[in-house]
Amino acid sequence: MFVIPPLNSDILAMSLDGFATPSIKFDLPEHVHGSHSFGWGLGWYPGGRQSAMVAKDPAARGKQVLAEAFTDWSSFRSTVFFCKVLGADKNYTHTDSQPFSRSFAGRDWLFMHNGDLDKHELDQLHGKAQRVLEPLGKTDSELAFCHLLARIREGSARHLSDVEPAALLSWLQRLDALGSADMCLSDGLSIACFHGTQSPKQPYYSRIQPPNNQEPQQSAAVQVSLSDPRDTYRTALMISTAQFSTGAWQAMRPGQMIIVRRGAVVWNSAPNNITPAQAVAPPALPTTVMADKTFLAPTQGAQPQERGRALNVRAVTETSDGMPLVYRKFEIAHASHYEYSIPVEHSTHLFRLQPIDDPVQEVVRFSLRLSSPAEEILYEDVFGNQMMHCAIEQPYSKLSVEATSIVKVFAAPPDDHSLSRRRTSIPLVWMPWQRQMMMPYLLPPELPESQLLELTEYAMSFVERNDNNLLRTVQDINLSIYRDFAYMPGTTALSTTPFEVYTSRHGVCQDFANLFICLTRLLSIPARYRMGYIHTGADYANKIQSDASHAWAEVYLPYVGWRGFDPTNGCAVAQDHIRVACGRNYGDATPTSGTIYRGGGVETLSISVKVREIHDGV
């Protein structure tokens, strides 16, 4: 009967959202009794290439600083790093030392195993028919690596993302039955990590984000830090069987598998273990669920082609699977009160306070009242916003602007993204006239080129994490801003740039919308700024969002149309959102603006916004 021996080695895997050069320091004993020794192994993918580099020292002593050996190498920049600290309980050779590297399907794959398997049973499981994938050494770990690659080869997969996660989990569970099976597998793009049910050690994982990524992560045998100045804004997800003294580390459950890509967990067999989002907004769905949920939007999804099918969203009362679609009615009261130390003799004002009226949203009633007489002009601006221009020529020291709206927001069937023309990949290809029409929504804000390059690299990490899929990339950006950035009123201003929000990792709804818009435009996805209101109700922890106008973003999806994303809450725009004005940026959609030509002095402004749901018949 196979008995699992004690385990003195550790593994460390790192996935980063962009290329980085971590400093890795080993602190191994100087003197080891007996013939066995400690050792280490390191694997990475230089510059994101398909080929991996592996460095090993199976007989190391004392402190070893890999940063001193590698930082001068331009090739020591990668998004994936594998590290194995070898215990002194076995006599390792270079061939038997981990991580293992094997070329398969046009790229190198890396593998680490922390544990021991019944090699006789594993050899029977692998089978003679798979000798095309045969280990070079004699370890059970390398044989398990070959077995996993054989299973992937049988499924005609060329990347780890081509393998159904449930299938990969079943293969690892089969190996887990043969002993202790803490394993990490990577194709250079993704990392799959599995914690065996019989493992002597407990793996942990942690997502380390700016600005806390500069703190060294220290365990008994290894220290890791992102001390390179180029890595100031990198996010790293680390998985380790060694307990680190700093950071918030989460223990993996026995039998749990996670798949990590570009610094984030993209699949989790134990979804309840997903790190909760910041408690300032409604609970966000996990990424795997968000990918299946689509948007409540003006256009219907694919429906059976029946004669006389209703095309007006308001006429559709249920989804194709029989779920009822009902409208919600809201009353919005928006009041702005101005006081001036010196009477204002002449001023002009622009008001964008009337909600839009379209197939999804109906304005039942709207009124706007000014406390001073004014010349009023109603019109529609170039963005389709309902505007009021007011000129006040009588002196005043106080001015009140009160807008009241009653709005119905209709539910609509979800978009059907199974249609071939809607399954779009990045980069997007636009017809010349489409690009010309969308140009105002494709230009990122005027920022230094160095800042735009950093933001582009950040945006591309979402693209690569989601295999260039347009919809999943946009959803990932939306959810990541919600999870990784803190909602902190009073910490930013109208002049705060997307890069400043990116570096500080905090802001308010306007800042998150601006960052979302900047990232999507850098990916050639048309995006616009949307101002409106949100009804928080009982489902939102952050109630103050209902006490002011709210901001989010909308992107144009080919063969779908404009769809709203709310990065402040990590959700798609639905019936909680009341849309008012849109434009290229805040300046095009601000609720109130104006110019004082004479007088004024010191201004005191107070704003009150109340959003209340109305139930018919109550």
C-alpha positions as CSV (number, residue, x, y, z in Angstrom):
1,M,0.0,0.0,0.0
2,F,1.4,3.4,-1.0
3,V,2.1,5.7,2.0
4,I,2.5,9.4,1.4
5,P,5.9,10.5,2.8
6,P,6.6,13.8,4.7
7,L,7.0,16.8,2.5
8,N,9.7,19.5,2.8
9,S,9.5,21.3,-0.5
10,D,7.3,24.2,-1.6
11,I,6.0,25.7,-4.8
12,L,5.2,29.3,-5.8
13,A,3.4,30.3,-8.9
14,M,2.9,33.9,-10.1
15,S,0.5,35.4,-12.7
16,L,0.9,39.1,-13.4
17,D,-1.4,41.5,-15.4
18,G,1.6,42.8,-17.3
19,F,5.2,41.9,-17.9
20,A,7.3,42.2,-14.7
21,T,10.7,41.4,-13.3
22,P,10.2,40.2,-9.8
23,S,13.1,40.0,-7.3
24,I,13.3,36.4,-5.9
25,K,15.6,35.6,-3.0
26,F,16.1,32.1,-1.6
27,D,17.3,31.7,2.0
28,L,18.4,28.1,2.2
29,P,20.4,26.4,5.0
30,E,24.2,26.7,4.7
31,H,24.8,23.3,6.3
32,V,22.7,20.2,5.7
33,H,23.4,16.9,7.4
34,G,23.7,13.9,5.2
35,S,24.2,13.5,1.5
36,H,21.0,15.3,0.5
37,S,20.7,19.0,-0.1
38,F,18.3,21.8,-0.7
39,G,17.7,23.3,-4.1
40,W,15.5,25.5,-6.3
41,G,14.1,25.8,-9.7
42,L,12.6,28.7,-11.7
43,G,10.6,28.8,-14.9
44,W,9.2,31.8,-16.9
45,Y,8.3,32.9,-20.4
46,P,10.7,35.6,-21.6
47,G,8.8,38.5,-23.2
48,G,5.6,36.5,-23.5
49,R,7.1,34.2,-26.1
50,Q,5.9,30.6,-26.5
51,S,9.3,29.2,-25.3
52,A,10.0,28.9,-21.6
53,M,13.3,29.4,-19.8
54,V,14.1,27.2,-16.8
55,A,16.9,27.7,-14.3
56,K,17.7,25.1,-11.7
57,D,20.2,24.5,-8.9
58,P,19.4,21.1,-7.2
59,A,22.3,21.6,-4.7
60,A,22.1,25.2,-3.4
61,R,23.4,26.6,-0.2
62,G,22.7,29.9,1.7
63,K,21.2,33.1,0.3
64,Q,20.7,33.2,-3.4
65,V,19.5,36.4,-5.0
66,L,18.1,35.7,-8.5
67,A,17.5,39.4,-9.0
68,E,21.3,40.0,-9.1
69,A,21.7,37.3,-11.7
70,F,18.7,38.1,-13.9
71,T,17.7,41.7,-13.8
72,D,20.3,42.6,-16.4
73,W,18.7,40.1,-18.7
74,S,16.1,41.8,-20.9
75,S,14.5,38.3,-21.2
76,F,13.7,38.1,-17.5
77,R,10.3,39.8,-18.0
78,S,7.2,37.6,-18.0
79,T,3.6,37.4,-16.9
80,V,4.1,33.8,-15.6
81,F,6.7,32.6,-13.1
82,F,7.0,29.1,-11.5
83,C,9.3,28.6,-8.5
84,K,10.1,25.3,-6.7
85,V,12.1,25.1,-3.4
86,L,13.4,21.6,-3.1
87,G,13.6,20.0,0.3
88,A,16.6,18.1,1.6
89,D,14.8,14.8,1.9
90,K,15.7,13.5,-1.5
91,N,18.8,13.5,-3.7
92,Y,17.7,15.5,-6.7
93,T,19.5,15.7,-10.1
94,H,19.0,18.4,-12.7
95,T,16.8,16.1,-14.7
96,D,14.5,15.4,-11.7
97,S,14.4,19.0,-10.5
98,Q,11.3,21.1,-11.0
99,P,9.7,23.0,-12.7
100,F,9.5,20.7,-15.7
101,S,9.3,22.0,-19.2
102,R,7.9,20.2,-22.2
103,S,7.2,21.4,-25.8
104,F,3.7,20.7,-27.0
105,A,1.3,22.2,-29.5
106,G,3.8,24.9,-30.6
107,R,4.7,26.2,-27.1
108,D,6.5,25.2,-24.0
109,W,4.4,24.0,-21.0
110,L,5.6,24.3,-17.4
111,F,4.6,22.0,-14.5
112,M,5.2,21.8,-10.8
113,H,4.1,19.1,-8.3
114,N,4.4,19.3,-4.6
115,G,3.8,15.9,-3.3
116,D,4.2,12.2,-4.0
117,L,2.1,9.8,-6.2
118,D,2.0,6.0,-6.4
119,K,4.3,5.7,-9.5
120,H,3.2,2.1,-10.2
121,E,-0.5,3.1,-10.3
122,L,0.4,6.2,-12.3
123,D,2.3,4.2,-14.9
124,Q,-0.7,2.0,-15.3
125,L,-3.0,5.0,-15.7
126,H,-0.7,6.7,-18.2
127,G,-0.6,3.5,-20.4
128,K,1.7,2.3,-23.0
129,A,-0.2,4.0,-25.8
130,Q,1.0,7.4,-24.5
131,R,4.7,6.8,-24.8
132,V,4.8,9.6,-27.4
133,L,4.8,11.7,-24.2
134,E,7.4,10.0,-22.1
135,P,9.3,11.5,-19.1
136,L,13.1,12.1,-19.3
137,G,13.6,11.4,-15.6
138,K,12.3,8.9,-13.1
139,T,10.0,11.0,-10.9
140,D,6.3,10.5,-10.5
141,S,5.9,14.2,-10.9
142,E,7.2,14.3,-14.5
143,L,5.1,11.2,-15.4
144,A,2.0,13.1,-14.1
145,F,3.0,16.0,-16.3
146,C,3.2,13.7,-19.3
147,H,-0.2,12.2,-18.4
148,L,-1.9,15.6,-18.3
149,L,-0.4,16.6,-21.7
150,A,-1.6,13.3,-23.1
151,R,-5.1,14.0,-22.0
152,I,-4.9,17.5,-23.5
153,R,-3.6,16.1,-26.7
154,E,-6.5,13.6,-26.9
155,G,-8.9,16.5,-26.8
156,S,-7.1,18.3,-29.7
157,A,-6.5,21.3,-27.4
158,R,-3.5,23.6,-28.1
159,H,-3.9,26.0,-25.2
160,L,-5.0,25.6,-21.6
161,S,-8.0,27.8,-22.3
162,D,-9.1,25.3,-24.9
163,V,-9.6,22.6,-22.3
164,E,-13.0,22.5,-20.5
165,P,-12.2,23.4,-16.8
166,A,-14.4,20.6,-15.6
167,A,-12.5,18.1,-17.7
168,L,-9.1,19.3,-16.4
169,L,-10.4,19.1,-12.9
170,S,-11.5,15.5,-13.4
171,W,-8.0,14.6,-14.7
172,L,-6.4,16.1,-11.6
173,Q,-8.9,14.4,-9.3
174,R,-7.8,11.1,-10.9
175,L,-4.2,11.9,-10.0
176,D,-5.3,13.0,-6.6
177,A,-6.5,9.5,-5.9
178,L,-2.9,8.2,-6.3
179,G,-1.4,10.3,-3.5
180,S,-0.7,13.9,-2.7
181,A,-1.3,16.2,-5.7
182,D,-0.7,19.9,-5.3
183,M,0.0,20.8,-8.9
184,C,0.4,23.8,-11.2
185,L,0.3,23.7,-15.0
186,S,0.9,26.5,-17.4
187,D,1.0,27.1,-21.2
188,G,2.5,30.6,-20.7
189,L,-0.9,32.3,-20.8
190,S,-2.9,30.6,-18.0
191,I,-2.1,28.8,-14.8
192,A,-4.2,25.9,-13.4
193,C,-3.6,25.2,-9.8
194,F,-5.0,22.2,-7.9
195,H,-5.0,21.4,-4.2
196,G,-5.1,17.7,-3.5
197,T,-7.3,16.2,-0.8
198,Q,-4.4,14.2,0.7
199,S,-1.8,16.9,0.5
200,P,0.4,17.4,3.6
201,K,0.7,21.1,3.0
202,Q,-1.8,23.9,2.6
203,P,-1.7,26.1,-0.5
204,Y,-2.7,29.7,-0.3
205,Y,-3.3,32.4,-2.9
206,S,-3.4,36.2,-2.8
207,R,-4.0,39.0,-5.3
208,I,-1.5,41.7,-4.6
209,Q,-2.4,45.1,-6.1
210,P,-0.9,48.6,-6.3
211,P,0.0,50.4,-4.1
212,N,0.6,47.5,-1.8
213,N,2.6,45.5,-4.4
214,Q,5.9,47.1,-3.4
215,E,5.9,45.3,0.0
216,P,8.2,42.2,-0.1
217,Q,6.3,38.9,0.4
218,Q,8.4,36.9,2.9
219,S,8.3,33.2,3.7
220,A,10.8,31.0,5.5
221,A,12.6,30.0,2.3
222,V,11.9,32.7,-0.3
223,Q,11.2,36.4,-0.6
224,V,9.4,37.9,-3.6
225,S,9.0,41.6,-4.4
226,L,8.1,43.7,-7.4
227,S,10.9,46.2,-6.7
228,D,11.6,47.1,-10.3
229,P,10.4,50.7,-11.0
230,R,8.8,49.4,-14.2
231,D,6.5,47.2,-12.1
232,T,5.0,49.9,-9.9
233,Y,1.5,49.4,-11.2
234,R,1.6,45.6,-11.7
235,T,-1.0,43.3,-10.1
236,A,0.2,39.8,-9.2
237,L,-1.8,36.8,-8.2
238,M,0.5,34.4,-6.2
239,I,-0.2,30.8,-5.2
240,S,2.1,29.3,-2.6
241,T,2.4,26.3,-0.3
242,A,4.6,28.4,2.0
243,Q,3.0,30.7,4.4
244,F,3.9,34.3,3.8
245,S,4.0,36.8,6.7
246,T,2.5,39.7,4.9
247,G,-0.6,40.2,2.7
248,A,-4.1,38.7,2.8
249,W,-3.8,35.1,1.8
250,Q,-6.7,32.8,1.2
251,A,-6.5,29.1,1.8
252,M,-7.5,26.7,-1.0
253,R,-10.0,24.0,-0.2
254,P,-9.0,20.3,-0.6
255,G,-9.9,19.3,-4.1
256,Q,-10.2,22.9,-5.3
257,M,-8.8,24.1,-8.7
258,I,-8.4,27.6,-9.8
259,I,-7.4,28.9,-13.2
260,V,-5.5,32.2,-13.2
261,R,-4.8,34.4,-16.2
262,R,-3.1,37.8,-16.2
263,G,-3.3,38.4,-12.5
264,A,-6.8,37.3,-11.8
265,V,-8.8,34.1,-11.1
266,V,-10.9,33.4,-14.2
267,W,-12.3,30.0,-13.1
268,N,-12.8,28.6,-9.6
269,S,-14.2,25.2,-8.8
270,A,-15.2,26.6,-5.4
271,P,-16.9,29.9,-6.3
272,N,-17.8,30.7,-2.7
273,N,-14.0,31.2,-2.2
274,I,-13.9,34.1,-4.6
275,T,-12.6,37.2,-2.7
276,P,-15.7,39.4,-2.0
277,A,-15.9,42.7,-3.6
278,Q,-15.6,45.9,-1.7
279,A,-18.7,46.5,0.4
280,V,-19.7,49.7,-1.3
281,A,-22.0,48.3,-4.0
282,P,-24.4,45.4,-4.8
283,P,-22.8,42.0,-4.9
284,A,-21.2,41.3,-8.2
285,L,-21.5,38.1,-10.0
286,P,-18.4,35.9,-10.4
287,T,-16.7,36.2,-13.8
288,T,-17.9,32.8,-14.9
289,V,-21.4,33.9,-14.3
290,M,-21.1,37.4,-15.6
291,A,-20.0,35.9,-19.0
292,D,-23.4,34.2,-19.2
293,K,-25.5,37.2,-18.2
294,T,-26.2,39.8,-20.9
295,F,-27.7,43.2,-20.9
296,L,-31.2,44.5,-20.5
297,A,-31.2,46.7,-23.6
298,P,-33.4,48.1,-26.4
299,T,-32.7,45.3,-28.9
300,Q,-34.3,42.0,-28.4
301,G,-32.4,38.8,-28.5
302,A,-33.0,36.0,-31.0
303,Q,-36.6,34.9,-30.8
304,P,-38.5,32.3,-32.8
305,Q,-39.3,33.7,-36.2
306,E,-43.1,34.0,-35.9
307,R,-45.4,36.1,-38.1
308,G,-46.3,39.3,-36.4
309,R,-43.6,39.1,-33.7
310,A,-43.5,42.4,-31.7
311,L,-40.4,44.5,-32.3
312,N,-41.3,47.3,-29.8
313,V,-39.6,46.4,-26.5
314,R,-42.6,47.9,-24.5
315,A,-44.9,45.4,-26.3
316,V,-42.8,42.3,-25.2
317,T,-44.2,41.0,-21.9
318,E,-42.0,37.9,-21.4
319,T,-38.7,36.3,-22.4
320,S,-38.4,33.4,-24.8
321,D,-38.4,31.0,-21.7
322,G,-41.5,32.5,-20.2
323,M,-40.0,34.9,-17.7
324,P,-42.2,38.0,-17.2
325,L,-40.9,41.4,-18.3
326,V,-42.3,44.3,-16.4
327,Y,-41.5,48.0,-16.2
328,R,-40.5,49.9,-13.1
329,K,-41.6,53.5,-12.3
330,F,-39.4,56.1,-10.6
331,E,-39.8,59.6,-9.3
332,I,-36.7,61.7,-9.4
333,A,-36.3,65.1,-7.7
334,H,-33.1,67.0,-8.5
335,A,-32.7,70.4,-6.8
336,S,-29.7,72.7,-7.0
337,H,-29.6,75.8,-4.8
338,Y,-27.0,78.6,-5.4
339,E,-26.2,81.5,-3.1
340,Y,-23.9,84.4,-3.9
341,S,-22.2,87.0,-1.7
342,I,-22.6,89.6,-4.5
343,P,-25.8,89.8,-6.5
344,V,-25.5,88.3,-10.0
345,E,-26.5,90.8,-12.7
346,H,-26.3,88.6,-15.8
347,S,-25.8,84.8,-16.3
348,T,-26.5,82.1,-18.8
349,H,-27.1,78.4,-17.9
350,L,-27.4,75.0,-19.6
351,F,-29.5,72.3,-18.0
352,R,-29.5,68.6,-19.0
353,L,-32.0,67.3,-16.5
354,Q,-34.7,65.7,-18.6
355,P,-34.4,61.9,-18.9
356,I,-34.3,60.4,-22.4
357,D,-37.4,58.9,-24.0
358,D,-36.7,55.8,-26.1
359,P,-38.0,52.2,-26.5
360,V,-36.7,51.2,-23.1
361,Q,-37.4,54.4,-21.1
362,E,-40.5,56.5,-21.1
363,V,-40.8,60.0,-19.5
364,V,-44.3,60.1,-18.0
365,R,-43.8,63.6,-16.7
366,F,-41.0,66.2,-16.4
367,S,-41.0,69.7,-15.0
368,L,-38.1,72.2,-14.5
369,R,-38.6,75.3,-12.4
370,L,-36.2,78.3,-11.8
371,S,-36.6,80.7,-9.0
372,S,-35.7,83.7,-11.2
373,P,-37.3,84.8,-14.5
374,A,-35.3,83.7,-17.5
375,E,-35.4,83.4,-21.3
376,E,-35.7,79.7,-21.9
377,I,-34.9,77.8,-25.1
378,L,-35.6,74.1,-25.4
379,Y,-33.7,72.0,-27.9
380,E,-31.9,68.7,-28.6
381,D,-28.2,68.8,-28.8
382,V,-25.9,66.9,-31.2
383,F,-25.7,64.0,-28.7
384,G,-29.5,63.6,-28.5
385,N,-29.8,65.2,-25.1
386,Q,-32.8,67.3,-24.2
387,M,-31.4,70.7,-23.3
388,M,-32.6,74.0,-21.8
389,H,-30.7,77.2,-22.3
390,C,-31.6,80.0,-19.9
391,A,-30.5,83.6,-19.9
392,I,-31.1,85.5,-16.6
393,E,-30.8,89.3,-16.9
394,Q,-32.4,90.3,-13.6
395,P,-30.2,90.5,-10.5
396,Y,-30.4,87.7,-8.0
397,S,-28.5,86.5,-4.9
398,K,-30.2,83.1,-4.7
399,L,-31.1,80.8,-7.5
400,S,-33.0,77.5,-7.2
401,V,-33.2,74.9,-10.0
402,E,-35.7,72.2,-9.3
403,A,-36.4,69.3,-11.8
404,T,-38.9,66.6,-11.2
405,S,-39.3,63.5,-13.4
406,I,-41.5,60.4,-13.4
407,V,-40.0,57.7,-15.6
408,K,-40.8,54.2,-16.6
409,V,-37.9,51.8,-17.3
410,F,-39.0,48.8,-19.3
411,A,-37.4,45.4,-19.1
412,A,-36.2,43.8,-22.3
413,P,-35.2,40.3,-23.4
414,P,-31.4,39.8,-23.0
415,D,-29.2,40.1,-26.1
416,D,-28.5,36.9,-27.9
417,H,-24.7,36.7,-28.2
418,S,-24.7,33.3,-29.7
419,L,-25.4,34.9,-33.1
420,S,-22.2,34.6,-35.2
421,R,-22.0,38.3,-36.1
422,R,-22.2,39.2,-32.4
423,R,-19.4,36.9,-31.4
424,T,-16.8,39.6,-32.0
425,S,-13.1,39.4,-31.2
426,I,-10.5,42.2,-30.6
427,P,-9.2,43.9,-32.6
428,L,-12.4,45.3,-34.0
429,V,-12.6,46.1,-37.7
430,W,-14.7,49.2,-38.6
431,M,-15.8,50.3,-42.0
432,P,-14.3,53.7,-42.9
433,W,-17.6,55.5,-42.5
434,Q,-18.3,53.7,-39.2
435,R,-14.9,54.8,-37.8
436,Q,-15.6,58.4,-39.0
437,M,-19.0,58.4,-37.2
438,M,-17.5,56.9,-34.1
439,M,-14.3,59.0,-34.0
440,P,-15.4,61.2,-31.1
441,Y,-15.9,58.0,-29.0
442,L,-12.7,56.3,-30.1
443,L,-10.2,59.1,-29.1
444,P,-8.8,58.6,-25.6
445,P,-8.3,61.7,-23.4
446,E,-5.3,63.9,-24.0
447,L,-2.7,62.4,-21.8
448,P,1.1,62.1,-22.1
449,E,2.1,59.3,-24.4
450,S,3.9,57.5,-21.6
451,Q,0.7,57.4,-19.5
452,L,-1.3,56.1,-22.5
453,L,1.2,53.4,-23.1
454,E,0.9,52.2,-19.5
455,L,-2.9,52.3,-19.7
456,T,-2.8,50.4,-23.0
457,E,-0.7,47.6,-21.4
458,Y,-3.2,47.5,-18.6
459,A,-6.1,47.3,-21.1
460,M,-4.4,44.6,-23.1
461,S,-4.1,42.4,-20.0
462,F,-7.9,42.1,-20.1
463,V,-7.9,41.2,-23.8
464,E,-5.3,38.5,-23.3
465,R,-7.1,37.2,-20.1
466,N,-10.3,36.7,-22.1
467,D,-8.8,35.3,-25.3
468,N,-9.6,38.5,-27.3
469,N,-13.4,38.0,-26.8
470,L,-15.0,41.5,-27.0
471,L,-17.9,40.9,-24.6
472,R,-15.9,39.1,-21.9
473,T,-13.2,41.7,-22.1
474,V,-15.6,44.6,-21.5
475,Q,-17.3,42.7,-18.7
476,D,-13.9,41.9,-17.1
477,I,-12.8,45.6,-17.2
478,N,-16.2,46.6,-15.6
479,L,-15.9,44.0,-12.9
480,S,-12.2,44.6,-12.2
481,I,-12.6,48.3,-11.7
482,Y,-15.4,47.5,-9.2
483,R,-13.3,45.0,-7.3
484,D,-9.9,46.7,-7.4
485,F,-10.7,50.4,-7.0
486,A,-12.1,51.8,-3.7
487,Y,-15.1,54.1,-3.8
488,M,-13.9,57.2,-1.8
489,P,-15.9,60.4,-2.1
490,G,-14.0,63.6,-1.8
491,T,-10.6,62.2,-2.9
492,T,-10.8,63.4,-6.5
493,A,-11.9,66.4,-8.6
494,L,-13.3,67.1,-12.0
495,S,-9.7,67.5,-13.3
496,T,-8.6,64.0,-12.1
497,T,-7.4,62.0,-15.1
498,P,-7.9,58.3,-15.8
499,F,-4.2,57.7,-15.2
500,E,-4.4,59.3,-11.7
501,V,-7.3,57.1,-10.9
502,Y,-5.3,54.1,-12.2
503,T,-2.4,54.9,-10.0
504,S,-4.3,55.8,-6.8
505,R,-6.9,53.0,-7.1
506,H,-9.7,55.1,-5.7
507,G,-12.3,57.6,-6.8
508,V,-16.1,58.0,-7.4
509,C,-18.5,57.0,-10.2
510,Q,-17.3,59.7,-12.5
511,D,-13.6,58.6,-12.2
512,F,-14.5,55.0,-12.7
513,A,-16.5,55.8,-15.8
514,N,-13.6,57.9,-17.2
515,L,-11.1,55.1,-16.6
516,F,-13.5,52.5,-18.2
517,I,-13.9,54.8,-21.2
518,C,-10.2,55.4,-21.6
519,L,-9.4,51.7,-21.5
520,T,-12.0,50.7,-24.0
521,R,-11.1,53.4,-26.4
522,L,-7.5,52.4,-26.3
523,L,-8.8,49.0,-27.5
524,S,-10.7,50.7,-30.4
525,I,-14.0,50.1,-28.7
526,P,-16.3,53.1,-29.0
527,A,-17.3,54.3,-25.6
528,R,-19.2,57.3,-24.3
529,Y,-20.0,59.0,-20.9
530,R,-23.5,58.6,-19.5
531,M,-25.0,60.7,-16.8
532,G,-28.2,59.7,-15.0
533,Y,-29.6,58.4,-11.7
534,I,-29.5,55.1,-9.9
535,H,-32.1,53.6,-7.5
536,T,-30.1,51.8,-4.9
537,G,-33.1,50.3,-2.9
538,A,-32.3,47.4,-0.6
539,D,-29.8,45.7,-2.9
540,Y,-27.0,48.2,-2.7
541,A,-24.7,48.7,0.2
542,N,-23.6,52.1,-1.1
543,K,-26.9,54.1,-0.6
544,I,-25.3,57.5,-1.2
545,Q,-25.3,56.9,-5.0
546,S,-29.0,57.7,-5.0
547,D,-28.3,61.1,-3.4
548,A,-26.6,62.6,-6.4
549,S,-26.5,62.1,-10.2
550,H,-24.7,59.0,-11.2
551,A,-22.2,58.3,-14.0
552,W,-21.4,55.2,-16.0
553,A,-20.2,54.2,-19.4
554,E,-21.7,52.9,-22.6
555,V,-19.9,51.0,-25.3
556,Y,-21.0,50.2,-28.9
557,L,-21.1,46.5,-29.6
558,P,-21.2,45.5,-33.3
559,Y,-24.7,44.2,-34.3
560,V,-26.0,45.0,-30.8
561,G,-25.8,48.8,-30.2
562,W,-24.9,50.9,-27.3
563,R,-24.9,49.0,-24.0
564,G,-24.3,50.4,-20.5
565,F,-21.7,49.3,-18.0
566,D,-21.5,50.6,-14.4
567,P,-18.0,50.0,-13.1
568,T,-18.9,51.6,-9.8
569,N,-21.2,48.7,-9.1
570,G,-19.6,46.1,-11.4
571,C,-22.8,45.4,-13.2
572,A,-24.5,45.9,-16.6
573,V,-26.9,48.8,-16.7
574,A,-30.5,47.6,-16.1
575,Q,-33.7,48.8,-14.6
576,D,-32.1,50.5,-11.6
577,H,-30.5,53.1,-13.9
578,I,-32.4,56.1,-15.2
579,R,-30.6,57.6,-18.3
580,V,-30.4,61.3,-18.7
581,A,-27.6,62.7,-20.9
582,C,-24.6,61.3,-22.8
583,G,-21.5,62.6,-24.6
584,R,-17.8,62.2,-25.1
585,N,-17.0,63.1,-21.5
586,Y,-18.4,64.8,-18.4
587,G,-18.5,68.2,-20.1
588,D,-21.0,67.0,-22.7
589,A,-23.3,65.4,-20.2
590,T,-23.0,67.5,-17.0
591,P,-26.5,68.2,-15.4
592,T,-26.0,71.9,-14.9
593,S,-23.5,74.4,-16.2
594,G,-23.4,78.2,-16.7
595,T,-21.5,81.4,-16.9
596,I,-21.7,84.5,-14.6
597,Y,-20.9,87.7,-16.6
598,R,-21.2,90.2,-13.7
599,G,-21.4,89.8,-10.0
600,G,-21.5,86.6,-8.0
601,G,-18.5,86.7,-5.6
602,V,-18.4,83.7,-3.3
603,E,-20.7,80.9,-4.4
604,T,-22.4,78.4,-2.1
605,L,-23.9,75.4,-3.7
606,S,-26.1,72.7,-2.3
607,I,-27.5,69.8,-4.3
608,S,-30.3,67.3,-3.4
609,V,-31.2,64.3,-5.4
610,K,-33.9,61.8,-4.4
611,V,-34.8,58.7,-6.4
612,R,-38.0,56.9,-5.3
613,E,-39.7,53.9,-6.8
614,I,-43.4,54.3,-7.4
615,H,-45.7,51.2,-7.4
616,D,-48.8,51.7,-9.5
617,G,-52.0,51.4,-7.5
618,V,-50.3,52.3,-4.2
